[in-house]
Amino acid sequence: MNMSRSMSVIGVAAGLALALAGSACAQNAAGVPAEKQAPVKRVLAKMALDSVGMQMLQAPVAEMVRQSRVVVTSRVPAEKQEAAMKEVTDEANKFIEQEAPPLRASTQAVVQSSVAPLLAQKFSTEELKQLADILESPLLAKFESLVPEMKRTVGENVAKANAAQIQPKMTELQNRVGLRLRTAVGQ
């Protein structure tokens, strides 16, 4: 598939997603009772659901750029690679910039029409207030800020504990894969 067709397919997919999201908004317009609106709003503010749509848009675009980089590095003359990748990246960034505002609006509408009523239905007003308090808690923020460090520490220690056993096997795997690739290229 050529690059302009890939961009076109992504554009059509994004348009379809926006249309479906708009349809979902119209179909699920259940309201949130007045006494629950403020705590639901507080909970939603801490959930970062607005980023879901953007992540859905950015993931295939990032994959397309990654695949383009593979094609460019393997098929474009070295002196033209940087310019070619800049063009691809610029096109991808332009696409995201154009599609981001309507996608954010659509995502917000979906959150308000489907998630807000769901929260209002599943939680009492008091539970929503408690949940909002928890999500707004400085203690939770402190804990969440520590999560990347904890994950990094676990990763480093797992790597140290297993490197001697895994690394030789990883090297063997790389050699086997390299041999298979050289054989396939030679065909």
C-alpha positions in Angstrom: 0.0 0.0 0.0 1.5 3.4 -0.9 1.9 6.2 1.6 -0.9 8.5 0.3 -3.3 5.5 0.2 -2.3 4.7 3.8 -3.0 8.2 4.9 -6.3 8.1 3.1 -7.3 4.8 4.8 -6.4 6.3 8.2 -8.5 9.4 7.3 -11.5 7.3 6.4 -11.1 5.2 9.5 -10.9 8.3 11.7 -14.0 9.8 10.0 -15.9 6.6 10.5 -14.9 6.5 14.1 -16.1 10.1 14.6 -19.4 9.3 12.9 -19.9 6.3 15.1 -19.0 8.2 18.2 -21.5 10.9 17.3 -24.1 8.2 16.8 -23.3 6.7 20.2 -23.7 10.1 21.8 -27.1 10.6 20.2 -28.2 7.1 21.3 -27.0 7.3 24.9 -28.1 10.7 26.1 -29.1 9.5 29.5 -28.7 12.3 32.0 -26.8 12.5 35.3 -29.0 13.5 38.3 -28.3 17.0 39.5 -27.0 15.9 42.9 -24.4 13.6 41.2 -23.2 16.0 38.5 -20.4 17.6 40.6 -18.9 14.4 42.0 -19.2 12.7 38.6 -17.4 15.7 37.0 -14.6 15.4 39.7 -14.2 11.7 39.0 -14.1 12.1 35.3 -11.5 14.9 35.6 -9.1 12.4 37.2 -9.7 9.5 34.9 -8.0 10.9 31.8 -10.6 9.3 29.5 -10.2 12.3 27.1 -6.8 10.8 26.0 -8.4 7.5 24.8 -9.4 8.9 21.4 -6.0 10.5 20.9 -4.3 7.2 21.8 -6.5 5.4 19.3 -5.5 7.9 16.6 -1.8 8.1 17.4 -1.1 4.4 17.7 -1.8 3.5 14.0 -0.1 6.7 12.8 3.0 5.9 14.9 3.0 2.4 13.5 2.8 3.7 10.0 5.8 6.0 10.7 7.7 3.1 12.1 6.9 0.9 9.1 7.9 3.9 6.8 11.2 4.1 8.6 11.9 0.5 7.8 11.0 1.0 4.1 13.0 4.2 3.9 16.1 2.7 5.5 16.0 -0.4 3.3 15.0 1.1 0.0 15.8 4.8 -0.2 19.4 5.9 -1.0 21.2 7.0 2.2 21.5 10.6 1.2 17.7 10.9 0.7 16.6 9.0 3.8 16.5 11.9 6.3 14.5 14.1 3.9 12.1 11.2 3.2 11.5 10.5 6.8 11.0 14.2 7.5 8.3 14.3 4.9 6.6 11.2 6.3 6.7 12.6 9.8 5.5 16.0 8.7 2.5 14.3 7.0 1.7 12.2 10.1 2.0 15.2 12.4 -0.2 17.3 10.1 -2.8 14.6 10.0 -2.9 14.3 13.8 -3.1 18.1 14.2 -6.1 18.2 11.8 -7.9 15.3 13.4 -7.2 16.0 17.0 -9.7 18.8 17.7 -12.8 16.9 16.4 -11.6 13.7 17.9 -11.2 15.3 21.4 -14.6 16.8 21.1 -16.1 13.5 20.1 -14.3 11.7 22.9 -15.5 14.2 25.4 -19.1 13.8 24.1 -18.9 10.0 24.4 -17.5 10.3 28.0 -20.3 12.6 29.0 -23.0 10.6 27.3 -21.9 7.1 28.3 -19.4 7.1 31.1 -20.9 9.9 33.2 -24.4 8.2 33.3 -22.7 4.8 34.1 -20.9 6.3 37.1 -24.1 7.9 38.2 -25.9 4.6 37.9 -23.4 2.4 39.6 -22.4 4.7 42.5 -24.3 6.6 45.1 -23.7 10.3 45.5 -21.7 9.6 48.7 -19.6 6.9 46.9 -18.9 9.3 44.0 -17.7 11.9 46.5 -15.5 9.4 48.2 -14.1 8.2 44.9 -13.4 11.7 43.8 -11.7 12.4 47.2 -9.5 9.3 46.6 -8.6 10.2 43.1 -7.8 13.8 44.1 -5.8 12.6 47.1 -2.2 13.9 47.3 -1.3 10.5 48.7 -2.6 8.8 45.6 -0.7 11.3 43.4 2.5 10.5 45.4 2.0 6.8 45.0 1.3 7.1 41.3 4.4 9.2 40.8 6.4 6.3 42.4 5.0 3.6 40.1 7.5 4.2 37.3 10.4 4.0 39.7 9.0 0.8 41.2 8.6 -0.7 37.7 12.1 0.4 36.8 13.5 -1.1 40.0 11.7 -4.4 39.4 12.9 -4.5 35.8 16.5 -3.7 36.7 16.5 -6.4 39.4 14.9 -9.0 37.2 17.4 -8.2 34.5 20.3 -8.6 37.0 18.9 -11.8 38.4 18.3 -13.4 35.0 20.8 -11.9 32.7 23.4 -14.7 33.0 20.8 -17.3 32.1 18.9 -15.4 29.4 21.6 -13.5 27.6 23.4 -16.5 26.1 20.1 -17.9 24.9 19.1 -14.5 23.5 22.4 -14.4 21.6 21.7 -17.9 20.2 18.2 -16.7 19.1 19.6 -13.6 17.4 22.1 -15.8 15.5 19.4 -18.3 14.4 17.1 -15.5 13.3 20.0 -13.8 11.5 20.8 -17.0 9.7 17.2 -17.5 8.6 17.0 -13.9 7.4 20.3 -14.3 5.4 18.9 -17.6 3.9 15.6 -15.9 3.0 17.4 -12.9 1.4 19.6 -15.3 -0.6 16.6 -17.0 -2.2 
